[in-house]
Structure formats: C-alpha cells, structure tokens
Amino acid sequence: MSVVISVRVPRWVKEKLEEHGVNIPELVRQKLIEEARRLEEESLDKELEEVGRILAEKLDLSEVVRLVKEDRLGR
C-alpha cells in the first residue's frame, strides 16, 4: 500500500528539474527511501552497540578465547 505525499517547492526548482528531464516523483521516492533506510541503519547500529555493551559486561574475554582454542584442538 502506498500513500501520496505533497511537497511545495519554488517554481524555478520544478522548472529546472523538468528542463533537465528529471523524473521528479521518482527522484523524491528514491531519496525518501534512501533516508528511511539510513535512519533504520542508524537505529540498528545503536541497538547493536547496546547489545555489544551488555555482552561485554557479561562475558569474560579470556574464557571465550580459552573455549575457542579448546574447540579448535578438539577437531
């Protein structure tokens, strides 16, 4: 399902874009999608940092290293 968004720009902007053959609706659609994805990535990055911080507090790095070495030797 899609929605319609209206935006007001100076007339000269629209005229210049049309002069250069720019497909305005497609340009606006692409830019809005890019921005939504960028914002989602930022949000996920923050969540991952928080998860990493929590894990770092709960995991003993030397224990993880020992377990990995033990697992490799067991193969």
CHARMM internal coordinates of N, CA and C (Angstrom, degrees):
IC EDIT
DIST 1 N 1 CA 1.4471
DIST 1 CA 1 C 1.5273
ANGL 1 N 1 CA 1 C 108.43
DIST 1 C 2 N 1.2776
ANGL 1 CA 1 C 2 N 117.20
DIHE 1 N 1 CA 1 C 2 N 135.40
DIST 2 N 2 CA 1.4603
ANGL 1 C 2 N 2 CA 120.21
DIHE 1 CA 1 C 2 N 2 CA 178.91
DIST 2 CA 2 C 1.5235
ANGL 2 N 2 CA 2 C 109.39
DIHE 1 C 2 N 2 CA 2 C -118.71
DIST 2 C 3 N 1.3156
ANGL 2 CA 2 C 3 N 114.98
DIHE 2 N 2 CA 2 C 3 N 165.22
DIST 3 N 3 CA 1.4558
ANGL 2 C 3 N 3 CA 121.75
DIHE 2 CA 2 C 3 N 3 CA 179.03
DIST 3 CA 3 C 1.5238
ANGL 3 N 3 CA 3 C 108.63
DIHE 2 C 3 N 3 CA 3 C -126.72
DIST 3 C 4 N 1.3066
ANGL 3 CA 3 C 4 N 115.49
DIHE 3 N 3 CA 3 C 4 N 160.62
DIST 4 N 4 CA 1.4610
ANGL 3 C 4 N 4 CA 121.09
DIHE 3 CA 3 C 4 N 4 CA 178.34
DIST 4 CA 4 C 1.5237
ANGL 4 N 4 CA 4 C 108.15
DIHE 3 C 4 N 4 CA 4 C -101.35
DIST 4 C 5 N 1.3367
ANGL 4 CA 4 C 5 N 115.14
DIHE 4 N 4 CA 4 C 5 N 132.39
DIST 5 N 5 CA 1.4604
ANGL 4 C 5 N 5 CA 121.62
DIHE 4 CA 4 C 5 N 5 CA 176.89
DIST 5 CA 5 C 1.5187
ANGL 5 N 5 CA 5 C 107.12
DIHE 4 C 5 N 5 CA 5 C -121.49
DIST 5 C 6 N 1.3157
ANGL 5 CA 5 C 6 N 115.94
DIHE 5 N 5 CA 5 C 6 N 130.76
DIST 6 N 6 CA 1.4633
ANGL 5 C 6 N 6 CA 120.27
DIHE 5 CA 5 C 6 N 6 CA 176.52
DIST 6 CA 6 C 1.5124
ANGL 6 N 6 CA 6 C 109.02
DIHE 5 C 6 N 6 CA 6 C -104.60
DIST 6 C 7 N 1.3214
ANGL 6 CA 6 C 7 N 115.24
DIHE 6 N 6 CA 6 C 7 N 144.55
DIST 7 N 7 CA 1.4538
ANGL 6 C 7 N 7 CA 119.58
DIHE 6 CA 6 C 7 N 7 CA 178.72
DIST 7 CA 7 C 1.5228
ANGL 7 N 7 CA 7 C 108.08
DIHE 6 C 7 N 7 CA 7 C -139.61
DIST 7 C 8 N 1.3038
ANGL 7 CA 7 C 8 N 115.05
DIHE 7 N 7 CA 7 C 8 N 142.01
DIST 8 N 8 CA 1.4548
ANGL 7 C 8 N 8 CA 120.98
DIHE 7 CA 7 C 8 N 8 CA -179.00
DIST 8 CA 8 C 1.5285
ANGL 8 N 8 CA 8 C 108.71
DIHE 7 C 8 N 8 CA 8 C -105.17
DIST 8 C 9 N 1.3343
ANGL 8 CA 8 C 9 N 115.94
DIHE 8 N 8 CA 8 C 9 N 126.01
DIST 9 N 9 CA 1.4661
ANGL 8 C 9 N 9 CA 121.79
DIHE 8 CA 8 C 9 N 9 CA 177.37
DIST 9 CA 9 C 1.5217
ANGL 9 N 9 CA 9 C 108.65
DIHE 8 C 9 N 9 CA 9 C -130.12
DIST 9 C 10 N 1.3120
ANGL 9 CA 9 C 10 N 117.04
DIHE 9 N 9 CA 9 C 10 N 159.12
DIST 10 N 10 CA 1.4678
ANGL 9 C 10 N 10 CA 118.68
DIHE 9 CA 9 C 10 N 10 CA 175.82
DIST 10 CA 10 C 1.5347
ANGL 10 N 10 CA 10 C 110.43
DIHE 9 C 10 N 10 CA 10 C -59.26
DIST 10 C 11 N 1.2964
ANGL 10 CA 10 C 11 N 115.79
DIHE 10 N 10 CA 10 C 11 N 144.36
DIST 11 N 11 CA 1.4675
ANGL 10 C 11 N 11 CA 121.28
DIHE 10 CA 10 C 11 N 11 CA -177.79
DIST 11 CA 11 C 1.5239
ANGL 11 N 11 CA 11 C 111.24
DIHE 10 C 11 N 11 CA 11 C -54.22
DIST 11 C 12 N 1.3611
ANGL 11 CA 11 C 12 N 116.73
DIHE 11 N 11 CA 11 C 12 N -42.04
DIST 12 N 12 CA 1.4635
ANGL 11 C 12 N 12 CA 119.34
DIHE 11 CA 11 C 12 N 12 CA -176.54
DIST 12 CA 12 C 1.5247
ANGL 12 N 12 CA 12 C 112.17
DIHE 11 C 12 N 12 CA 12 C -61.27
DIST 12 C 13 N 1.3391
ANGL 12 CA 12 C 13 N 116.87
DIHE 12 N 12 CA 12 C 13 N -31.38
DIST 13 N 13 CA 1.4655
ANGL 12 C 13 N 13 CA 120.20
DIHE 12 CA 12 C 13 N 13 CA 178.88
DIST 13 CA 13 C 1.5218
ANGL 13 N 13 CA 13 C 109.60
DIHE 12 C 13 N 13 CA 13 C -65.08
DIST 13 C 14 N 1.3009
ANGL 13 CA 13 C 14 N 116.04
DIHE 13 N 13 CA 13 C 14 N -49.12
DIST 14 N 14 CA 1.4701
ANGL 13 C 14 N 14 CA 120.70
DIHE 13 CA 13 C 14 N 14 CA 179.20
DIST 14 CA 14 C 1.5217
ANGL 14 N 14 CA 14 C 110.46
DIHE 13 C 14 N 14 CA 14 C -60.23
DIST 14 C 15 N 1.3342
ANGL 14 CA 14 C 15 N 116.43
DIHE 14 N 14 CA 14 C 15 N -44.32
DIST 15 N 15 CA 1.4652
ANGL 14 C 15 N 15 CA 119.99
DIHE 14 CA 14 C 15 N 15 CA -178.46
DIST 15 CA 15 C 1.5276
ANGL 15 N 15 CA 15 C 111.37
DIHE 14 C 15 N 15 CA 15 C -63.63
DIST 15 C 16 N 1.3279
ANGL 15 CA 15 C 16 N 117.47
DIHE 15 N 15 CA 15 C 16 N -43.19
DIST 16 N 16 CA 1.4652
ANGL 15 C 16 N 16 CA 120.76
DIHE 15 CA 15 C 16 N 16 CA 179.32
DIST 16 CA 16 C 1.5262
ANGL 16 N 16 CA 16 C 111.04
DIHE 15 C 16 N 16 CA 16 C -63.15
DIST 16 C 17 N 1.3128
ANGL 16 CA 16 C 17 N 116.61
DIHE 16 N 16 CA 16 C 17 N -44.11
DIST 17 N 17 CA 1.4581
ANGL 16 C 17 N 17 CA 119.90
DIHE 16 CA 16 C 17 N 17 CA 179.41
DIST 17 CA 17 C 1.5236
ANGL 17 N 17 CA 17 C 110.74
DIHE 16 C 17 N 17 CA 17 C -62.10
DIST 17 C 18 N 1.3161
ANGL 17 CA 17 C 18 N 116.83
DIHE 17 N 17 CA 17 C 18 N -43.14
DIST 18 N 18 CA 1.4673
ANGL 17 C 18 N 18 CA 120.86
DIHE 17 CA 17 C 18 N 18 CA 178.65
DIST 18 CA 18 C 1.5265
ANGL 18 N 18 CA 18 C 111.11
DIHE 17 C 18 N 18 CA 18 C -65.27
DIST 18 C 19 N 1.3441
ANGL 18 CA 18 C 19 N 117.23
DIHE 18 N 18 CA 18 C 19 N -38.70
DIST 19 N 19 CA 1.4727
ANGL 18 C 19 N 19 CA 121.34
DIHE 18 CA 18 C 19 N 19 CA 177.76
DIST 19 CA 19 C 1.5270
ANGL 19 N 19 CA 19 C 110.76
DIHE 18 C 19 N 19 CA 19 C -57.29
DIST 19 C 20 N 1.3129
ANGL 19 CA 19 C 20 N 115.65
DIHE 19 N 19 CA 19 C 20 N -36.05
DIST 20 N 20 CA 1.4603
ANGL 19 C 20 N 20 CA 120.70
DIHE 19 CA 19 C 20 N 20 CA -177.39
DIST 20 CA 20 C 1.5254
ANGL 20 N 20 CA 20 C 112.66
DIHE 19 C 20 N 20 CA 20 C -93.30
DIST 20 C 21 N 1.3052
ANGL 20 CA 20 C 21 N 116.30
DIHE 20 N 20 CA 20 C 21 N 10.20
DIST 21 N 21 CA 1.4642
ANGL 20 C 21 N 21 CA 120.83
DIHE 20 CA 20 C 21 N 21 CA 175.20
DIST 21 CA 21 C 1.5184
ANGL 21 N 21 CA 21 C 115.12
DIHE 20 C 21 N 21 CA 21 C 72.09
DIST 21 C 22 N 1.3137
ANGL 21 CA 21 C 22 N 116.69
DIHE 21 N 21 CA 21 C 22 N 23.43
DIST 22 N 22 CA 1.4632
ANGL 21 C 22 N 22 CA 120.07
DIHE 21 CA 21 C 22 N 22 CA -179.48
DIST 22 CA 22 C 1.5365
ANGL 22 N 22 CA 22 C 109.31
DIHE 21 C 22 N 22 CA 22 C -75.66
DIST 22 C 23 N 1.3227
ANGL 22 CA 22 C 23 N 114.83
DIHE 22 N 22 CA 22 C 23 N 132.34
DIST 23 N 23 CA 1.4615
ANGL 22 C 23 N 23 CA 121.20
DIHE 22 CA 22 C 23 N 23 CA 174.35
DIST 23 CA 23 C 1.5354
ANGL 23 N 23 CA 23 C 106.00
DIHE 22 C 23 N 23 CA 23 C -83.60
DIST 23 C 24 N 1.3256
ANGL 23 CA 23 C 24 N 115.95
DIHE 23 N 23 CA 23 C 24 N 94.91
DIST 24 N 24 CA 1.4672
ANGL 23 C 24 N 24 CA 121.35
DIHE 23 CA 23 C 24 N 24 CA -171.95
DIST 24 CA 24 C 1.5220
ANGL 24 N 24 CA 24 C 112.80
DIHE 23 C 24 N 24 CA 24 C -59.44
DIST 24 C 25 N 1.3296
ANGL 24 CA 24 C 25 N 119.01
DIHE 24 N 24 CA 24 C 25 N -48.87
DIST 25 N 25 CA 1.4734
ANGL 24 C 25 N 25 CA 117.53
DIHE 24 CA 24 C 25 N 25 CA -179.85
DIST 25 CA 25 C 1.5350
ANGL 25 N 25 CA 25 C 112.37
DIHE 24 C 25 N 25 CA 25 C -58.89
DIST 25 C 26 N 1.3365
ANGL 25 CA 25 C 26 N 117.18
DIHE 25 N 25 CA 25 C 26 N -40.71
DIST 26 N 26 CA 1.4601
ANGL 25 C 26 N 26 CA 120.13
DIHE 25 CA 25 C 26 N 26 CA -179.83
DIST 26 CA 26 C 1.5314
ANGL 26 N 26 CA 26 C 110.96
DIHE 25 C 26 N 26 CA 26 C -67.12
DIST 26 C 27 N 1.3243
ANGL 26 CA 26 C 27 N 117.32
DIHE 26 N 26 CA 26 C 27 N -40.58
DIST 27 N 27 CA 1.4589
ANGL 26 C 27 N 27 CA 121.65
DIHE 26 CA 26 C 27 N 27 CA 177.76
DIST 27 CA 27 C 1.5222
ANGL 27 N 27 CA 27 C 110.94
DIHE 26 C 27 N 27 CA 27 C -60.59
DIST 27 C 28 N 1.3150
ANGL 27 CA 27 C 28 N 116.14
DIHE 27 N 27 CA 27 C 28 N -48.16
DIST 28 N 28 CA 1.4671
ANGL 27 C 28 N 28 CA 120.66
DIHE 27 CA 27 C 28 N 28 CA -179.83
DIST 28 CA 28 C 1.5228
ANGL 28 N 28 CA 28 C 110.04
DIHE 27 C 28 N 28 CA 28 C -62.97
DIST 28 C 29 N 1.3353
ANGL 28 CA 28 C 29 N 117.21
DIHE 28 N 28 CA 28 C 29 N -43.57
DIST 29 N 29 CA 1.4638
ANGL 28 C 29 N 29 CA 121.72
DIHE 28 CA 28 C 29 N 29 CA 179.64
DIST 29 CA 29 C 1.5343
ANGL 29 N 29 CA 29 C 109.86
DIHE 28 C 29 N 29 CA 29 C -59.02
DIST 29 C 30 N 1.3396
ANGL 29 CA 29 C 30 N 117.01
DIHE 29 N 29 CA 29 C 30 N -48.64
DIST 30 N 30 CA 1.4625
ANGL 29 C 30 N 30 CA 121.04
DIHE 29 CA 29 C 30 N 30 CA -178.98
DIST 30 CA 30 C 1.5249
ANGL 30 N 30 CA 30 C 111.44
DIHE 29 C 30 N 30 CA 30 C -61.02
DIST 30 C 31 N 1.3159
ANGL 30 CA 30 C 31 N 117.07
DIHE 30 N 30 CA 30 C 31 N -44.75
DIST 31 N 31 CA 1.4651
ANGL 30 C 31 N 31 CA 120.48
DIHE 30 CA 30 C 31 N 31 CA -177.81
DIST 31 CA 31 C 1.5253
ANGL 31 N 31 CA 31 C 111.31
DIHE 30 C 31 N 31 CA 31 C -65.72
DIST 31 C 32 N 1.3300
ANGL 31 CA 31 C 32 N 116.98
DIHE 31 N 31 CA 31 C 32 N -39.34
DIST 32 N 32 CA 1.4676
ANGL 31 C 32 N 32 CA 119.82
DIHE 31 CA 31 C 32 N 32 CA 178.75
DIST 32 CA 32 C 1.5262
ANGL 32 N 32 CA 32 C 111.06
DIHE 31 C 32 N 32 CA 32 C -66.97
DIST 32 C 33 N 1.3246
ANGL 32 CA 32 C 33 N 116.93
DIHE 32 N 32 CA 32 C 33 N -39.53
DIST 33 N 33 CA 1.4666
ANGL 32 C 33 N 33 CA 120.61
DIHE 32 CA 32 C 33 N 33 CA 177.94
DIST 33 CA 33 C 1.5277
ANGL 33 N 33 CA 33 C 109.91
DIHE 32 C 33 N 33 CA 33 C -65.21
DIST 33 C 34 N 1.3376
ANGL 33 CA 33 C 34 N 117.09
DIHE 33 N 33 CA 33 C 34 N -44.00
DIST 34 N 34 CA 1.4655
ANGL 33 C 34 N 34 CA 120.68
DIHE 33 CA 33 C 34 N 34 CA 177.77
DIST 34 CA 34 C 1.5277
ANGL 34 N 34 CA 34 C 111.01
DIHE 33 C 34 N 34 CA 34 C -58.70
DIST 34 C 35 N 1.3224
ANGL 34 CA 34 C 35 N 116.78
DIHE 34 N 34 CA 34 C 35 N -43.77
DIST 35 N 35 CA 1.4650
ANGL 34 C 35 N 35 CA 120.26
DIHE 34 CA 34 C 35 N 35 CA -178.80
DIST 35 CA 35 C 1.5288
ANGL 35 N 35 CA 35 C 111.01
DIHE 34 C 35 N 35 CA 35 C -66.32
DIST 35 C 36 N 1.3322
ANGL 35 CA 35 C 36 N 117.07
DIHE 35 N 35 CA 35 C 36 N -40.85
DIST 36 N 36 CA 1.4661
ANGL 35 C 36 N 36 CA 120.46
DIHE 35 CA 35 C 36 N 36 CA 178.63
DIST 36 CA 36 C 1.5265
ANGL 36 N 36 CA 36 C 109.95
DIHE 35 C 36 N 36 CA 36 C -62.33
DIST 36 C 37 N 1.3299
ANGL 36 CA 36 C 37 N 116.90
DIHE 36 N 36 CA 36 C 37 N -41.70
DIST 37 N 37 CA 1.4702
ANGL 36 C 37 N 37 CA 120.52
DIHE 36 CA 36 C 37 N 37 CA 178.75
DIST 37 CA 37 C 1.5262
ANGL 37 N 37 CA 37 C 110.82
DIHE 36 C 37 N 37 CA 37 C -66.15
DIST 37 C 38 N 1.3260
ANGL 37 CA 37 C 38 N 117.20
DIHE 37 N 37 CA 37 C 38 N -41.96
DIST 38 N 38 CA 1.4628
ANGL 37 C 38 N 38 CA 121.00
DIHE 37 CA 37 C 38 N 38 CA 179.23
DIST 38 CA 38 C 1.5285
ANGL 38 N 38 CA 38 C 110.69
DIHE 37 C 38 N 38 CA 38 C -60.23
DIST 38 C 39 N 1.3307
ANGL 38 CA 38 C 39 N 115.89
DIHE 38 N 38 CA 38 C 39 N -44.42
DIST 39 N 39 CA 1.4647
ANGL 38 C 39 N 39 CA 120.54
DIHE 38 CA 38 C 39 N 39 CA 179.32
DIST 39 CA 39 C 1.5257
ANGL 39 N 39 CA 39 C 111.31
DIHE 38 C 39 N 39 CA 39 C -64.18
DIST 39 C 40 N 1.3333
ANGL 39 CA 39 C 40 N 116.51
DIHE 39 N 39 CA 39 C 40 N -39.23
DIST 40 N 40 CA 1.4615
ANGL 39 C 40 N 40 CA 120.73
DIHE 39 CA 39 C 40 N 40 CA 179.03
DIST 40 CA 40 C 1.5300
ANGL 40 N 40 CA 40 C 109.96
DIHE 39 C 40 N 40 CA 40 C -65.54
DIST 40 C 41 N 1.3344
ANGL 40 CA 40 C 41 N 116.80
DIHE 40 N 40 CA 40 C 41 N -41.44
DIST 41 N 41 CA 1.4615
ANGL 40 C 41 N 41 CA 120.28
DIHE 40 CA 40 C 41 N 41 CA 178.14
DIST 41 CA 41 C 1.5265
ANGL 41 N 41 CA 41 C 110.89
DIHE 40 C 41 N 41 CA 41 C -63.12
DIST 41 C 42 N 1.3253
ANGL 41 CA 41 C 42 N 117.32
DIHE 41 N 41 CA 41 C 42 N -41.92
DIST 42 N 42 CA 1.4680
ANGL 41 C 42 N 42 CA 120.56
DIHE 41 CA 41 C 42 N 42 CA 177.55
DIST 42 CA 42 C 1.5235
ANGL 42 N 42 CA 42 C 110.48
DIHE 41 C 42 N 42 CA 42 C -59.59
DIST 42 C 43 N 1.3184
ANGL 42 CA 42 C 43 N 115.46
DIHE 42 N 42 CA 42 C 43 N -44.22
DIST 43 N 43 CA 1.4611
ANGL 42 C 43 N 43 CA 120.57
DIHE 42 CA 42 C 43 N 43 CA -179.72
DIST 43 CA 43 C 1.5270
ANGL 43 N 43 CA 43 C 110.62
DIHE 42 C 43 N 43 CA 43 C -62.40
DIST 43 C 44 N 1.3359
ANGL 43 CA 43 C 44 N 116.65
DIHE 43 N 43 CA 43 C 44 N -44.78
DIST 44 N 44 CA 1.4644
ANGL 43 C 44 N 44 CA 120.29
DIHE 43 CA 43 C 44 N 44 CA 179.19
DIST 44 CA 44 C 1.5212
ANGL 44 N 44 CA 44 C 111.43
DIHE 43 C 44 N 44 CA 44 C -65.40
DIST 44 C 45 N 1.3347
ANGL 44 CA 44 C 45 N 116.85
DIHE 44 N 44 CA 44 C 45 N -38.65
DIST 45 N 45 CA 1.4678
ANGL 44 C 45 N 45 CA 120.29
DIHE 44 CA 44 C 45 N 45 CA 177.09
DIST 45 CA 45 C 1.5237
ANGL 45 N 45 CA 45 C 110.72
DIHE 44 C 45 N 45 CA 45 C -59.03
DIST 45 C 46 N 1.3326
ANGL 45 CA 45 C 46 N 117.06
DIHE 45 N 45 CA 45 C 46 N -43.89
DIST 46 N 46 CA 1.4628
ANGL 45 C 46 N 46 CA 120.69
DIHE 45 CA 45 C 46 N 46 CA 179.35
DIST 46 CA 46 C 1.5237
ANGL 46 N 46 CA 46 C 110.99
DIHE 45 C 46 N 46 CA 46 C -63.26
DIST 46 C 47 N 1.3333
ANGL 46 CA 46 C 47 N 116.38
DIHE 46 N 46 CA 46 C 47 N -41.83
DIST 47 N 47 CA 1.4596
ANGL 46 C 47 N 47 CA 120.07
DIHE 46 CA 46 C 47 N 47 CA 178.98
DIST 47 CA 47 C 1.5249
ANGL 47 N 47 CA 47 C 110.82
DIHE 46 C 47 N 47 CA 47 C -64.27
DIST 47 C 48 N 1.3479
ANGL 47 CA 47 C 48 N 116.97
DIHE 47 N 47 CA 47 C 48 N -42.28
DIST 48 N 48 CA 1.4633
ANGL 47 C 48 N 48 CA 120.21
DIHE 47 CA 47 C 48 N 48 CA 179.01
DIST 48 CA 48 C 1.5190
ANGL 48 N 48 CA 48 C 111.68
DIHE 47 C 48 N 48 CA 48 C -64.01
DIST 48 C 49 N 1.3252
ANGL 48 CA 48 C 49 N 116.62
DIHE 48 N 48 CA 48 C 49 N -39.36
DIST 49 N 49 CA 1.4654
ANGL 48 C 49 N 49 CA 119.59
DIHE 48 CA 48 C 49 N 49 CA 176.81
DIST 49 CA 49 C 1.5251
ANGL 49 N 49 CA 49 C 110.51
DIHE 48 C 49 N 49 CA 49 C -60.89
DIST 49 C 50 N 1.3180
ANGL 49 CA 49 C 50 N 116.43
DIHE 49 N 49 CA 49 C 50 N -41.45
DIST 50 N 50 CA 1.4594
ANGL 49 C 50 N 50 CA 120.82
DIHE 49 CA 49 C 50 N 50 CA 179.72
DIST 50 CA 50 C 1.5308
ANGL 50 N 50 CA 50 C 110.65
DIHE 49 C 50 N 50 CA 50 C -65.23
DIST 50 C 51 N 1.3283
ANGL 50 CA 50 C 51 N 116.66
DIHE 50 N 50 CA 50 C 51 N -44.37
DIST 51 N 51 CA 1.4648
ANGL 50 C 51 N 51 CA 120.77
DIHE 50 CA 50 C 51 N 51 CA 178.08
DIST 51 CA 51 C 1.5311
ANGL 51 N 51 CA 51 C 109.56
DIHE 50 C 51 N 51 CA 51 C -61.82
DIST 51 C 52 N 1.3365
ANGL 51 CA 51 C 52 N 116.81
DIHE 51 N 51 CA 51 C 52 N -43.60
DIST 52 N 52 CA 1.4609
ANGL 51 C 52 N 52 CA 120.87
DIHE 51 CA 51 C 52 N 52 CA 178.04
DIST 52 CA 52 C 1.5107
ANGL 52 N 52 CA 52 C 112.08
DIHE 51 C 52 N 52 CA 52 C -60.25
DIST 52 C 53 N 1.3302
ANGL 52 CA 52 C 53 N 115.60
DIHE 52 N 52 CA 52 C 53 N -41.34
DIST 53 N 53 CA 1.4667
ANGL 52 C 53 N 53 CA 119.92
DIHE 52 CA 52 C 53 N 53 CA 179.02
DIST 53 CA 53 C 1.5284
ANGL 53 N 53 CA 53 C 110.26
DIHE 52 C 53 N 53 CA 53 C -63.53
DIST 53 C 54 N 1.3200
ANGL 53 CA 53 C 54 N 116.29
DIHE 53 N 53 CA 53 C 54 N -44.47
DIST 54 N 54 CA 1.4679
ANGL 53 C 54 N 54 CA 120.62
DIHE 53 CA 53 C 54 N 54 CA -179.69
DIST 54 CA 54 C 1.5306
ANGL 54 N 54 CA 54 C 110.51
DIHE 53 C 54 N 54 CA 54 C -63.26
DIST 54 C 55 N 1.3410
ANGL 54 CA 54 C 55 N 116.15
DIHE 54 N 54 CA 54 C 55 N -44.33
DIST 55 N 55 CA 1.4636
ANGL 54 C 55 N 55 CA 119.61
DIHE 54 CA 54 C 55 N 55 CA -179.80
DIST 55 CA 55 C 1.5279
ANGL 55 N 55 CA 55 C 111.24
DIHE 54 C 55 N 55 CA 55 C -65.33
DIST 55 C 56 N 1.3240
ANGL 55 CA 55 C 56 N 116.01
DIHE 55 N 55 CA 55 C 56 N -39.54
DIST 56 N 56 CA 1.4606
ANGL 55 C 56 N 56 CA 119.77
DIHE 55 CA 55 C 56 N 56 CA -179.63
DIST 56 CA 56 C 1.5274
ANGL 56 N 56 CA 56 C 110.67
DIHE 55 C 56 N 56 CA 56 C -61.22
DIST 56 C 57 N 1.3180
ANGL 56 CA 56 C 57 N 116.49
DIHE 56 N 56 CA 56 C 57 N -33.95
DIST 57 N 57 CA 1.4629
ANGL 56 C 57 N 57 CA 120.46
DIHE 56 CA 56 C 57 N 57 CA 178.80
DIST 57 CA 57 C 1.5235
ANGL 57 N 57 CA 57 C 111.69
DIHE 56 C 57 N 57 CA 57 C -71.49
DIST 57 C 58 N 1.3452
ANGL 57 CA 57 C 58 N 116.56
DIHE 57 N 57 CA 57 C 58 N -30.10
DIST 58 N 58 CA 1.4594
ANGL 57 C 58 N 58 CA 120.24
DIHE 57 CA 57 C 58 N 58 CA -172.72
DIST 58 CA 58 C 1.5254
ANGL 58 N 58 CA 58 C 113.40
DIHE 57 C 58 N 58 CA 58 C -96.98
DIST 58 C 59 N 1.3456
ANGL 58 CA 58 C 59 N 117.27
DIHE 58 N 58 CA 58 C 59 N -20.72
DIST 59 N 59 CA 1.4551
ANGL 58 C 59 N 59 CA 119.86
DIHE 58 CA 58 C 59 N 59 CA -176.88
DIST 59 CA 59 C 1.5235
ANGL 59 N 59 CA 59 C 111.16
DIHE 58 C 59 N 59 CA 59 C -100.72
DIST 59 C 60 N 1.3136
ANGL 59 CA 59 C 60 N 114.15
DIHE 59 N 59 CA 59 C 60 N 141.11
DIST 60 N 60 CA 1.4604
ANGL 59 C 60 N 60 CA 120.72
DIHE 59 CA 59 C 60 N 60 CA 173.89
DIST 60 CA 60 C 1.5258
ANGL 60 N 60 CA 60 C 106.24
DIHE 59 C 60 N 60 CA 60 C -96.01
DIST 60 C 61 N 1.3271
ANGL 60 CA 60 C 61 N 117.02
DIHE 60 N 60 CA 60 C 61 N 112.45
DIST 61 N 61 CA 1.4540
ANGL 60 C 61 N 61 CA 122.23
DIHE 60 CA 60 C 61 N 61 CA -174.97
DIST 61 CA 61 C 1.5243
ANGL 61 N 61 CA 61 C 111.95
DIHE 60 C 61 N 61 CA 61 C -58.59
DIST 61 C 62 N 1.3097
ANGL 61 CA 61 C 62 N 117.77
DIHE 61 N 61 CA 61 C 62 N -39.80
DIST 62 N 62 CA 1.4717
ANGL 61 C 62 N 62 CA 119.74
DIHE 61 CA 61 C 62 N 62 CA -179.91
DIST 62 CA 62 C 1.5311
ANGL 62 N 62 CA 62 C 110.61
DIHE 61 C 62 N 62 CA 62 C -64.80
DIST 62 C 63 N 1.3211
ANGL 62 CA 62 C 63 N 117.42
DIHE 62 N 62 CA 62 C 63 N -33.76
DIST 63 N 63 CA 1.4686
ANGL 62 C 63 N 63 CA 121.66
DIHE 62 CA 62 C 63 N 63 CA 177.30
DIST 63 CA 63 C 1.5198
ANGL 63 N 63 CA 63 C 110.49
DIHE 62 C 63 N 63 CA 63 C -67.97
DIST 63 C 64 N 1.3152
ANGL 63 CA 63 C 64 N 117.59
DIHE 63 N 63 CA 63 C 64 N -40.53
DIST 64 N 64 CA 1.4686
ANGL 63 C 64 N 64 CA 122.11
DIHE 63 CA 63 C 64 N 64 CA 178.17
DIST 64 CA 64 C 1.5277
ANGL 64 N 64 CA 64 C 109.26
DIHE 63 C 64 N 64 CA 64 C -63.31
DIST 64 C 65 N 1.3220
ANGL 64 CA 64 C 65 N 117.54
DIHE 64 N 64 CA 64 C 65 N -45.43
DIST 65 N 65 CA 1.4629
ANGL 64 C 65 N 65 CA 121.50
DIHE 64 CA 64 C 65 N 65 CA 178.92
DIST 65 CA 65 C 1.5241
ANGL 65 N 65 CA 65 C 109.97
DIHE 64 C 65 N 65 CA 65 C -60.25
DIST 65 C 66 N 1.3152
ANGL 65 CA 65 C 66 N 116.93
DIHE 65 N 65 CA 65 C 66 N -44.47
DIST 66 N 66 CA 1.4675
ANGL 65 C 66 N 66 CA 121.17
DIHE 65 CA 65 C 66 N 66 CA 179.65
DIST 66 CA 66 C 1.5244
ANGL 66 N 66 CA 66 C 111.18
DIHE 65 C 66 N 66 CA 66 C -60.71
DIST 66 C 67 N 1.3321
ANGL 66 CA 66 C 67 N 116.83
DIHE 66 N 66 CA 66 C 67 N -43.97
DIST 67 N 67 CA 1.4598
ANGL 66 C 67 N 67 CA 120.85
DIHE 66 CA 66 C 67 N 67 CA -179.55
DIST 67 CA 67 C 1.5233
ANGL 67 N 67 CA 67 C 112.30
DIHE 66 C 67 N 67 CA 67 C -65.70
DIST 67 C 68 N 1.3240
ANGL 67 CA 67 C 68 N 116.84
DIHE 67 N 67 CA 67 C 68 N -38.92
DIST 68 N 68 CA 1.4729
ANGL 67 C 68 N 68 CA 120.19
DIHE 67 CA 67 C 68 N 68 CA 178.50
DIST 68 CA 68 C 1.5128
ANGL 68 N 68 CA 68 C 109.47
DIHE 67 C 68 N 68 CA 68 C -65.27
DIST 68 C 69 N 1.3350
ANGL 68 CA 68 C 69 N 117.97
DIHE 68 N 68 CA 68 C 69 N -45.75
DIST 69 N 69 CA 1.4618
ANGL 68 C 69 N 69 CA 120.93
DIHE 68 CA 68 C 69 N 69 CA 178.68
DIST 69 CA 69 C 1.5261
ANGL 69 N 69 CA 69 C 111.17
DIHE 68 C 69 N 69 CA 69 C -60.75
DIST 69 C 70 N 1.3157
ANGL 69 CA 69 C 70 N 115.56
DIHE 69 N 69 CA 69 C 70 N -43.03
DIST 70 N 70 CA 1.4529
ANGL 69 C 70 N 70 CA 121.20
DIHE 69 CA 69 C 70 N 70 CA 179.74
DIST 70 CA 70 C 1.5293
ANGL 70 N 70 CA 70 C 110.38
DIHE 69 C 70 N 70 CA 70 C -61.48
DIST 70 C 71 N 1.3045
ANGL 70 CA 70 C 71 N 116.64
DIHE 70 N 70 CA 70 C 71 N -42.62
DIST 71 N 71 CA 1.4598
ANGL 70 C 71 N 71 CA 121.41
DIHE 70 CA 70 C 71 N 71 CA 179.82
DIST 71 CA 71 C 1.5344
ANGL 71 N 71 CA 71 C 110.70
DIHE 70 C 71 N 71 CA 71 C -64.86
DIST 71 C 72 N 1.3187
ANGL 71 CA 71 C 72 N 116.74
DIHE 71 N 71 CA 71 C 72 N -42.16
DIST 72 N 72 CA 1.4742
ANGL 71 C 72 N 72 CA 120.20
DIHE 71 CA 71 C 72 N 72 CA 179.99
DIST 72 CA 72 C 1.5194
ANGL 72 N 72 CA 72 C 111.47
DIHE 71 C 72 N 72 CA 72 C -65.02
DIST 72 C 73 N 1.3026
ANGL 72 CA 72 C 73 N 116.57
DIHE 72 N 72 CA 72 C 73 N -39.62
DIST 73 N 73 CA 1.4565
ANGL 72 C 73 N 73 CA 119.90
DIHE 72 CA 72 C 73 N 73 CA 179.61
DIST 73 CA 73 C 1.5197
ANGL 73 N 73 CA 73 C 111.50
DIHE 72 C 73 N 73 CA 73 C -69.50
DIST 73 C 74 N 1.3099
ANGL 73 CA 73 C 74 N 117.75
DIHE 73 N 73 CA 73 C 74 N -27.26
DIST 74 N 74 CA 1.4508
ANGL 73 C 74 N 74 CA 122.53
DIHE 73 CA 73 C 74 N 74 CA -178.38
DIST 74 CA 74 C 1.5255
ANGL 74 N 74 CA 74 C 113.68
DIHE 73 C 74 N 74 CA 74 C -76.56
DIST 74 C 75 N 1.3057
ANGL 74 CA 74 C 75 N 117.14
DIHE 74 N 74 CA 74 C 75 N -10.16
DIST 75 N 75 CA 1.4824
ANGL 74 C 75 N 75 CA 119.80
DIHE 74 CA 74 C 75 N 75 CA -178.38
DIST 75 CA 75 C 1.4816
ANGL 75 N 75 CA 75 C 112.60
DIHE 74 C 75 N 75 CA 75 C -81.57
END
COOR INIT
IC SEED 1 N 1 CA 1 C
IC BUILD
